[in-house]
Structure formats: C-alpha cells, structure tokens
Amino acid sequence: MSSDQRPLVIIGTGLAGYSVVRAYRQRDSSGKLLLITADDGAAYSRAQFPFALSASQEARELVLATAEQMAYRFDISVRTRTRVIRVERGERVLVTDRAMVPYSRLVLACGAEPLRPTTLRGSAVDQVLTLSSLDEYRYLRHELAGRRRVTLLGGDVAGCEFADHLVRAGCAVNLFEPGSRLLGERLPTLCASRLARLLGRTGVRITLEDGLARVDQGEDGLLLTTLSGARFATDVVIAVLGSRPRIDLARAAGLAVGRGIQVDAGLCSSDPDIFAVGRCAELGGKLFEAPDDIESGARIVAERLAGAPAAMRWRPRLHRLQVEACPIVLCEPPPVSGEWQETATPKGVRAFFHDRHGDCRGFALVGDTVDQAEAEFRRVI
Ligand SMILES: Cc1cc2nc3c(=O)[nH]c(=O)nc-3n(C[C@H](O)[C@H](O)[C@H](O)COP(=O)(O)OP(=O)(O)OC[C@H]3O[C@@H](n4cnc5c(N)ncnc54)[C@H](O)[C@@H]3O)c2cc1C
C-alpha cells in the first residue's frame, strides 16, 4: 500500500482520541482517519460517573455519541472491540487481535490503566472493582443493584467525589486513605482536615493511615480485614487509587518512555511519525491529567499533523471538585519548591502556595471562600 493510501491512525476513542479527531477535521476535512479502540468507541464524559452513580443512571444514558454516530459526524472509520497488540515501526503496520492495519502516521491516545491494590489477599480479591471506563461503570451498576454498603480505597479527588455522591444517594460509605490526609499532596493540612470533617458529617466513615489487608467472601457479603486488624462486611469494594499511563505498546516499539510516553512540545514521540496525547503521554516530566490539558494537547497534535508549527505550554488551571459537602476549588501549583500558607475561619479555608522567590504559584479555597476563585485566579496567576 502506498503511503498516501494509508490512513492516519489513532489508537483510542477516549477524550484524547476524539479531541484529536475534532481538531484535525477543522483543518483537514477529507484526509483518511481510522480510529482503533478496545472498547465500544462511545464518546462519554468520565467526570459524570460520581453524579451518574448517585442518580442511578444506566451506562447508556452517559453516552454522548456512539462510535457509529462519531464516524458519521466526522467522516472517520472506527474499529471497535479491537485491541492493538504491537506497533511495527519499520513497516508502519499495527498488529491487532483481528488484522494487520497499515498507518501513515500514528497517534497513541491509549489512556491509563487504573491502579489496583497489590498487597491485598483473600478469597474475593478479584471482586475489587475499578471505575475507569463505561464498561466498568456498567458492571459496577450491576453489582450495586439492591445493595448499599460501599467501601472505597483511595482518598484522592475521585475517592472523595464518589464518597460524597454515594452517601447522598443513601449508601453506607467507608473510605480508606493510606496517607495521613485526603487529597494527599494536592491539599495542605488545614484544607484537607476541613474536607475530612465536612465529608464525615454527611455520614462517610473516613479512615486515614489504614487500608485493607484481606477481602474474603463472607456469609453477609464481602468480609474485609483492615491492616490494623478491624473486620467488617461490605457489598462492594471500589479501588480509586489513580492510574498508570499505558506505555507497553510504545515501549515494545522502542519509543522513549518514562512514566508516560515521552513527547516534545509538539506532542511528537521519539519517532517523528508517532504522536502521543492524553493520559498515556508525558511532557517535560509531567503527565496529562486535566481535561483542559488533554484537549490543548489534542489541538497541538492536529496542528502538527497539518504541518503547522505549534507547541504545548502548561497553563495553570482552576479545578472545582464535585464534593457538595465541602466546596473546593484548586489551582494546583507546578512541581517547584515552596510552601503553603493557610488561613482558616469557621466559613472556610484559604491557602496560597509561594515558591522560594515569594511568588504565588497556586492556591486552594475550601468552603464559602470558593466564591472568590475566579478573582484569585486573575489576581495570582
Ligand atoms: C483533575 C481531573 C479532572 C478530570 N475531569 C474529567 C472530565 O471532566 N471528563 C473526563 O472525561 N475525564 C476527566 N478526568 C479524567 C481524565 O481526564 C480522563 O481519564 C480522560 O478521559 C483520559 O482520556 P484519554 O483519552 O487519555 O484516555 P481514555 O479515556 O482512558 O481512553 C483510552 C482509549 O484507548 C483505548 N485503548 C487502550 N489500549 C488500547 C489498545 N492496546 N488497543 C486499542 N485500544 C486501546 C481504550 O479502549 C480507550 O478507548 C479528570 C482527571 C483529573 C485528574
């Protein structure tokens, strides 16, 4: 197959893959574009999961567009339920579990793998769920039907958001965080303890500096044993421990990888014909997490594919957590040395991060103080 007959191929139909499609089609309305995905190719927003669970929404209600609708809308081909097993860079061919697929240029948008607890033991360890795809959401809904005792492992953003929504939906929620505070390094101590207090008031049982040692099948659901030796029964255990970029395909193909697939500011990997974007990519030691960064990255890829010069710049972002019990807005500082200064009042906590030159580089607002977020963002950043 000659080079101009080969399609541009994107692996992944998540936020990153489809964002590249949208941005690319604004520049090139006719080039051949093929997407390959291990899932069903539906476009959806993962940010809806906590709300959708508490509102008892079915997975199909979260679908913004099916693979067929996306294919029609953007004049692309989408191969669903197809897993890419290997990238043959010399031949510019993908080996999938169905067929060989030639590519002209390739975009890796294969996301990140949810982390599972590695030290857990017991007869029901395989029943610990993760929640990072529509398929997993569908399965969790099935497991939760008629049950209300939920145990969450991990007290970062997702753990707190799920705890807040599930408890308000009538679930009895246990939240375990192995670290000494919620949201770990993202929040300074007074902010984190205010969050724990207000979330705790809604009925979420928060346990810090502890985790699960065993999950066994009991007569009354799952029997959990904590590292500190406590035992209790639950219906469902969900691990919300973060995720690890999927780098295996890239590494096996000989591309440069670190924590993620290493790219330059044009989102190009160590092979000039292969780009990486979204949760699988790493730029300057930083991973792509926030949707705004992923979408910016996708626009850069589209411009580069169209031959235009473009470079990604990390920008400060405002992030509103979906925790109704305790409104929080975060503007996370970059990974530079410095310190937090916090002021707490009965209404809320304000925290500002100053680098060692005294410049304010980020902030966190908790409680009633979140109303000032936009003004602080303009003032500080
Ligand atoms: C602060 C913060 C806020 C967030 N807010 C949001 C939000 O508002 N909305 C939201 O959606 N997410 C949100 N997230 C989560 C994050 O942005 C999502 O994880 C995002 O959807 C990742 O997009 P992705 O396309 O990189 O990966 P994914 O969505 O995981 O997509 C990966 C795709 O690759 C495919 N794939 C992987 N391996 C293979 C293979 N070998 N062969 C074929 N296909 C493969 C999968 O099938 C899938 O289609 C947030 C995260 C953070 C930290």
The ligand as an SDF file (V2000), in Angstrom:
LIG
                    3D

 53 58  0  0  0  0  0  0  0  0999 V2000
   -8.4110   16.9970   37.7320 C   0  0  0  0  0  0  0  0  0  0  0  0
   -9.0600   16.0000   36.8080 C   0  0  0  0  0  0  0  0  0  0  0  0
  -10.2840   16.2770   36.2140 C   0  0  0  0  0  0  0  0  0  0  0  0
  -10.8670   15.3670   35.3330 C   0  0  0  0  0  0  0  0  0  0  0  0
  -12.0640   15.6750   34.7310 N   0  0  0  0  0  0  0  0  0  0  0  0
  -12.5360   14.8730   33.7420 C   0  0  0  0  0  0  0  0  0  0  0  0
  -13.6660   15.2630   32.9490 C   0  0  0  0  0  0  0  0  0  0  0  0
  -14.2550   16.3230   33.1630 O   0  0  0  0  0  0  0  0  0  0  0  0
  -14.0950   14.4330   31.9570 N   0  0  0  0  0  0  0  0  0  0  0  0
  -13.4520   13.2500   31.6950 C   0  0  0  0  0  0  0  0  0  0  0  0
  -13.8560   12.5150   30.7700 O   0  0  0  0  0  0  0  0  0  0  0  0
  -12.3900   12.8730   32.4270 N   0  0  0  0  0  0  0  0  0  0  0  0
  -11.9040   13.6580   33.4300 C   0  0  0  0  0  0  0  0  0  0  0  0
  -10.8070   13.3070   34.1490 N   0  0  0  0  0  0  0  0  0  0  0  0
  -10.1700   12.0470   33.8930 C   0  0  0  0  0  0  0  0  0  0  0  0
   -9.2100   12.1080   32.7460 C   0  0  0  0  0  0  0  0  0  0  0  0
   -9.0950   13.3380   32.1420 O   0  0  0  0  0  0  0  0  0  0  0  0
   -9.7050   11.0150   31.8950 C   0  0  0  0  0  0  0  0  0  0  0  0
   -9.0200    9.9090   32.3920 O   0  0  0  0  0  0  0  0  0  0  0  0
   -9.5900   11.2040   30.4080 C   0  0  0  0  0  0  0  0  0  0  0  0
  -10.8270   10.7540   29.9030 O   0  0  0  0  0  0  0  0  0  0  0  0
   -8.4310   10.4210   29.7830 C   0  0  0  0  0  0  0  0  0  0  0  0
   -8.5770   10.4580   28.3830 O   0  0  0  0  0  0  0  0  0  0  0  0
   -7.6840    9.5390   27.4320 P   0  0  0  0  0  0  0  0  0  0  0  0
   -8.3180    9.6800   26.1040 O   0  0  0  0  0  0  0  0  0  0  0  0
   -6.2550    9.8780   27.5890 O   0  0  0  0  0  0  0  0  0  0  0  0
   -7.8420    8.0380   27.9590 O   0  0  0  0  0  0  0  0  0  0  0  0
   -9.1150    7.0870   27.9870 P   0  0  0  0  0  0  0  0  0  0  0  0
  -10.3710    7.8610   28.0630 O   0  0  0  0  0  0  0  0  0  0  0  0
   -8.8660    6.0760   29.0520 O   0  0  0  0  0  0  0  0  0  0  0  0
   -9.1020    6.3650   26.5660 O   0  0  0  0  0  0  0  0  0  0  0  0
   -8.1830    5.3420   26.2430 C   0  0  0  0  0  0  0  0  0  0  0  0
   -8.6460    4.6790   24.9670 C   0  0  0  0  0  0  0  0  0  0  0  0
   -7.6050    3.8440   24.4860 O   0  0  0  0  0  0  0  0  0  0  0  0
   -8.1420    2.5800   24.1280 C   0  0  0  0  0  0  0  0  0  0  0  0
   -7.0440    1.6040   24.2180 N   0  0  0  0  0  0  0  0  0  0  0  0
   -6.1260    1.4620   25.2020 C   0  0  0  0  0  0  0  0  0  0  0  0
   -5.2480    0.4970   24.8960 N   0  0  0  0  0  0  0  0  0  0  0  0
   -5.6110    0.0430   23.6770 C   0  0  0  0  0  0  0  0  0  0  0  0
   -5.0750   -0.9600   22.7840 C   0  0  0  0  0  0  0  0  0  0  0  0
   -3.9900   -1.6640   23.0860 N   0  0  0  0  0  0  0  0  0  0  0  0
   -5.7160   -1.1750   21.6150 N   0  0  0  0  0  0  0  0  0  0  0  0
   -6.8250   -0.4660   21.2780 C   0  0  0  0  0  0  0  0  0  0  0  0
   -7.3500    0.4950   22.0660 N   0  0  0  0  0  0  0  0  0  0  0  0
   -6.7470    0.7410   23.2420 C   0  0  0  0  0  0  0  0  0  0  0  0
   -9.2790    2.3700   25.1050 C   0  0  0  0  0  0  0  0  0  0  0  0
  -10.2040    1.4210   24.6040 O   0  0  0  0  0  0  0  0  0  0  0  0
   -9.8690    3.7980   25.1400 C   0  0  0  0  0  0  0  0  0  0  0  0
  -10.7170    3.9920   24.0330 O   0  0  0  0  0  0  0  0  0  0  0  0
  -10.2150   14.1530   35.0530 C   0  0  0  0  0  0  0  0  0  0  0  0
   -8.9930   13.8770   35.6820 C   0  0  0  0  0  0  0  0  0  0  0  0
   -8.4120   14.7850   36.5450 C   0  0  0  0  0  0  0  0  0  0  0  0
   -7.0960   14.4480   37.1820 C   0  0  0  0  0  0  0  0  0  0  0  0
  1  2  1  0
  2  3  1  0
  2 52  2  0
  3  4  2  0
  4  5  1  0
  4 50  1  0
  5  6  2  0
  6  7  1  0
  6 13  1  0
  7  8  2  0
  7  9  1  0
  9 10  1  0
 10 11  2  0
 10 12  1  0
 12 13  2  0
 13 14  1  0
 14 15  1  0
 14 50  1  0
 15 16  1  0
 16 17  1  0
 16 18  1  0
 18 19  1  0
 18 20  1  0
 20 21  1  0
 20 22  1  0
 22 23  1  0
 23 24  1  0
 24 25  2  0
 24 26  1  0
 24 27  1  0
 27 28  1  0
 28 29  2  0
 28 30  1  0
 28 31  1  0
 31 32  1  0
 32 33  1  0
 33 34  1  0
 33 48  1  0
 34 35  1  0
 35 36  1  0
 35 46  1  0
 36 37  1  0
 36 45  1  0
 37 38  2  0
 38 39  1  0
 39 40  1  0
 39 45  2  0
 40 41  1  0
 40 42  2  0
 42 43  1  0
 43 44  2  0
 44 45  1  0
 46 47  1  0
 46 48  1  0
 48 49  1  0
 50 51  2  0
 51 52  1  0
 52 53  1  0
M  END
$$$$
